[in-house]
Amino acid sequence: MAAFQSSIMGSFGSSWSSRRALGSFVRFPRPVHVARPLHGTKREGSSTLHMVVGDPFTDPVRLARWLAADWSNKDQAWENPAFWAHIRTCFRPLPWKLFDGVAFFMESAYEYQMNRPYRAVVIRVVPTTFEGRPLYEFVTYKVKDDESRYYLASHQPEKLAGLTVDQLEKLPECCNVFVEWDPTKNRYEGFTSTKECYLVRKGKNSYLDARCWVYEDHLETWDVGRDPETDEKLWGGGAGPFYYLPSKRLSESFADYPIGA
């Protein structure tokens, strides 16, 4: 049964960390197998973007509308349970005023254990650019103290009423996911951008190479662990991407959004 879910959807596992956080920061060269922005290279930031409502390149609310749902890979898991765990992931939009922008409370859990999610985080969607390319950076936060009080909050939004920025701690930026619009395939593509999201699995060092594809009607995610020196695949991805369908859309959560809602 699949044990590692996608970084955008789920868990990196219990032993993930960043080389920066470990105190032995090493700037690896960019992997040759994919063209990506380099994290740590100067990016222009959202203030330079001219946002056009409804434009997939610059309007984060459009992306948020596609993501805001209770997602399930039930069909995939039932068809082949030897390869796929049945996962539920919910992206619940948070009030605009929390970050003065788009953000989600995201939980991932096994279907049989919904009250104990293996991942519960806040994701802030930050428009940015790299060499003129418009991107969205998914900046991730954890709840500082006793996150269990927010378990199931993506399904019971009244639990989120008292959530404030002061209760959140930003996670290492090297594991952030970047998302950009692909007009040729009418989808958003997400990816990690460095070799610095560092994991140890079965005693071997690896870095997380995470991908996701956000479509209007479904979501796909795919994680691979690679060797930091050779980029050789060490774990994950053998059966292909997770395939999620929305069991419930959460469009009503955008009621307080001032733009694009």
Beta strands, then each sheet from edge to edge (+ up, - down):
strand 1: 16-18
strand 2: 69-72
strand 3: 87-93
strand 4: 103-110
strand 5: 119-130
strand 6: 133-143
strand 7: 168-170
strand 8: 177-182
strand 9: 187-192
strand 10: 197-201
strand 11: 204-214
strand 12: 219-226
strand 13: 233-235
strand 14: 242-249
sheet 1: 1+ 10- 11+ 9- 8+ 6- 5+ 4- 3+ 2- 14+ 12- 13+
sheet 2: 1+ 10- 11+ 9- 8+ 6- 7+
end
